[in-house]
């Protein structure tokens, strides 16, 4: 399914970690995102250019992911994304469970990102522009040519005391947060938190259904 593959590919740009505290000043968002996107594509193109079939090995994917994490670490609000993905169930967890869940959520995203690096096929991504639906929200629109057609990716930022960070990404109108939330809700409707945690640590991955 082309849509599913496209959704997986966007993980090339949504590498997430919680190593840094500060996000971006509002006026820096467009230029910083474009610069980081171009640097990400350069890293990927440099790796695949030396391969006859333009594929990325497991070892290469691990190394590339570390380089790209360094570009985007401070831009994503990993903690908020984890909370939003679990919705109201997050507040029902104990503090210890929240910490454990957040860690597992981060690891799951990183593993998904590394696994999907091998899907890269020389796509180009450009920043189109942004809009403020609310004073503390900013949606940055980017375009990606896939199979000869232009597709749009929207990075959703929120203002965290002057530091703007991404809290969600929409691809073809499909939200990363909503996709994870749907999967988590299905699991919790049939089982418990420990089952969800085990699934995060082993099998859950963001992709279109």
C-alpha positions as CSV (number, residue, x, y, z in Angstrom):
1,X,0.0,0.0,0.0
2,X,1.6,3.3,-1.2
3,X,0.1,5.4,1.6
4,X,1.5,3.0,4.3
5,X,5.0,3.2,2.7
6,X,4.8,7.0,2.6
7,X,3.8,7.2,6.2
8,X,6.7,5.0,7.2
9,X,9.1,7.0,5.2
10,X,8.3,10.2,7.1
11,X,9.9,8.6,10.1
12,X,13.2,9.6,8.4
13,X,12.4,13.1,9.6
14,X,10.7,12.5,12.9
15,X,13.6,11.1,14.9
16,X,12.9,11.9,18.5
17,X,14.8,12.0,21.8
18,X,14.6,13.9,25.1
19,X,18.3,14.8,25.6
20,X,17.9,18.5,25.1
21,X,15.6,21.0,26.9
22,X,15.2,23.9,24.6
23,X,13.2,24.2,21.4
24,X,13.2,27.0,18.8
25,X,12.4,30.6,18.9
26,X,9.4,31.3,16.7
27,X,11.3,33.2,14.0
28,X,13.8,30.3,13.7
29,X,11.3,27.6,12.9
30,X,11.1,27.7,9.0
31,X,14.8,28.2,8.4
32,X,15.9,25.6,11.0
33,X,13.5,23.0,9.7
34,X,14.6,23.5,6.1
35,X,18.3,23.4,7.1
36,X,17.8,20.2,9.1
37,X,15.8,18.5,6.5
38,X,18.4,19.2,3.8
39,X,21.2,18.0,6.1
40,X,19.2,14.8,6.8
41,X,18.7,14.2,3.1
42,X,22.4,14.8,2.4
43,X,23.3,12.2,5.0
44,X,21.0,9.7,3.4
45,X,22.1,10.5,-0.1
46,X,25.7,10.2,0.8
47,X,25.1,6.7,2.2
48,X,23.1,5.4,-0.7
49,X,25.2,6.9,-3.4
50,X,28.0,4.3,-2.9
51,X,25.6,1.4,-3.1
52,X,24.8,-0.2,-6.4
53,X,21.1,-0.8,-5.4
54,X,20.8,2.3,-3.3
55,X,20.0,0.3,-0.2
56,X,20.9,0.9,3.4
57,X,22.3,-1.9,5.6
58,X,21.4,-2.4,9.3
59,X,24.7,-1.1,10.4
60,X,24.4,2.0,8.2
61,X,20.9,2.6,9.5
62,X,22.1,2.6,13.1
63,X,24.8,5.1,12.3
64,X,22.6,7.3,10.2
65,X,19.9,7.4,12.9
66,X,22.4,8.7,15.5
67,X,23.5,11.5,13.1
68,X,19.8,12.5,12.4
69,X,18.8,12.3,16.1
70,X,21.5,15.0,16.7
71,X,19.8,17.3,14.3
72,X,16.2,17.0,15.6
73,X,16.7,16.1,19.3
74,X,15.8,19.6,20.6
75,X,12.9,20.2,18.2
76,X,10.5,17.5,19.3
77,X,8.5,17.5,22.5
78,X,8.9,13.8,23.1
79,X,7.3,13.9,26.6
80,X,4.1,15.6,25.4
81,X,3.8,13.3,22.4
82,X,4.0,10.3,24.7
83,X,1.3,11.8,26.9
84,X,-1.0,12.8,24.0
85,X,-0.7,9.3,22.5
86,X,-2.0,7.7,25.7
87,X,-4.6,10.4,26.2
88,X,-6.5,10.4,29.5
89,X,-5.1,7.0,30.4
90,X,-1.7,8.7,31.0
91,X,-3.0,10.6,34.1
92,X,-4.2,7.3,35.6
93,X,-0.7,5.9,35.7
94,X,1.5,6.1,38.7
95,X,4.6,8.3,38.4
96,X,6.8,5.2,38.1
97,X,4.5,3.9,35.3
98,X,4.6,7.2,33.5
99,X,8.4,7.2,33.5
100,X,8.5,3.6,32.3
101,X,5.9,4.2,29.6
102,X,7.7,7.4,28.3
103,X,11.0,5.5,28.1
104,X,9.3,2.7,26.2
105,X,7.6,5.1,23.9
106,X,10.8,6.8,23.0
107,X,12.6,3.5,22.4
108,X,9.8,2.4,20.1
109,X,9.9,5.5,18.0
110,X,13.7,5.3,17.7
111,X,13.5,1.6,16.7
112,X,10.8,2.4,14.1
113,X,12.9,5.2,12.7
114,X,16.0,3.0,12.4
115,X,14.0,0.2,10.8
116,X,12.4,2.5,8.2
117,X,15.6,4.2,7.1
118,X,16.0,1.4,4.5
119,X,12.8,2.7,2.8
120,X,14.6,5.8,1.7
121,X,14.6,6.2,-2.1
122,X,16.0,9.7,-2.8
123,X,12.8,11.6,-2.0
124,X,13.0,15.4,-1.7
125,X,11.3,17.5,1.0
126,X,10.9,21.2,1.0
127,X,9.4,23.7,3.4
128,X,6.3,25.4,1.9
129,X,5.3,27.8,4.7
130,X,3.3,27.9,7.9
131,X,0.3,29.3,9.7
132,X,-0.8,30.0,13.3
133,X,-4.2,28.5,14.0
134,X,-3.9,29.8,17.6
135,X,-1.4,32.2,19.2
136,X,0.5,29.2,20.8
137,X,0.3,26.9,17.8
138,X,2.1,26.8,14.5
139,X,1.6,24.4,11.6
140,X,4.6,24.1,9.3
141,X,3.7,22.7,5.9
142,X,6.3,20.8,3.8
143,X,6.0,19.1,0.5
144,X,7.4,15.7,-0.6
145,X,7.3,14.2,-4.1
146,X,6.4,10.6,-4.0
147,X,5.7,8.5,-7.1
148,X,5.6,11.7,-9.1
149,X,2.9,13.3,-7.0
150,X,3.3,16.1,-4.4
151,X,2.3,15.1,-0.9
152,X,2.2,17.3,2.2
153,X,3.6,16.8,5.6
154,X,2.6,19.2,8.4
155,X,4.7,19.6,11.5
156,X,2.7,20.9,14.4
157,X,4.5,23.1,16.9
158,X,3.4,24.4,20.3
159,X,4.8,27.3,22.4
160,X,6.4,26.0,25.6
161,X,7.3,29.3,27.4
162,X,8.9,30.7,24.3
163,X,10.5,27.5,23.1
164,X,8.6,26.1,20.1
165,X,8.6,22.3,19.8
166,X,6.8,19.7,17.6
167,X,4.0,17.8,19.3
168,X,2.5,16.0,16.3
169,X,3.1,15.4,12.6
170,X,0.3,15.0,10.0
171,X,1.0,13.0,6.8
172,X,-1.7,13.1,4.2
173,X,-4.1,14.2,6.9
174,X,-3.1,11.3,9.2
175,X,-1.7,12.2,12.6
176,X,1.1,10.3,14.3
177,X,-0.5,11.0,17.7
178,X,-3.9,9.8,16.6
179,X,-2.5,6.7,15.0
180,X,-0.6,5.7,18.1
181,X,-3.6,6.6,20.3
182,X,-5.9,4.3,18.3
183,X,-3.5,1.4,18.7
184,X,-3.1,2.0,22.4
185,X,-6.8,2.3,22.9
186,X,-7.4,-1.0,21.2
187,X,-4.9,-2.7,23.4
188,X,-6.2,-1.2,26.6
189,X,-9.8,-2.1,25.7
190,X,-8.8,-5.7,25.7
191,X,-6.0,-5.9,28.2
192,X,-4.0,-3.8,30.7
193,X,-1.1,-1.3,30.9
194,X,1.6,-4.0,31.2
195,X,0.4,-5.6,27.9
196,X,0.6,-2.2,26.3
197,X,4.1,-1.7,27.7
198,X,5.2,-5.1,26.4
199,X,3.8,-4.3,23.0
200,X,5.6,-1.0,22.9
201,X,8.8,-2.7,23.7
202,X,8.4,-5.4,21.0
203,X,5.9,-4.8,18.2
204,X,4.0,-1.5,17.9
205,X,5.2,0.7,15.1
206,X,3.7,3.9,13.6
207,X,2.1,3.1,10.2
208,X,-1.1,3.6,8.4
209,X,-3.9,1.1,8.8
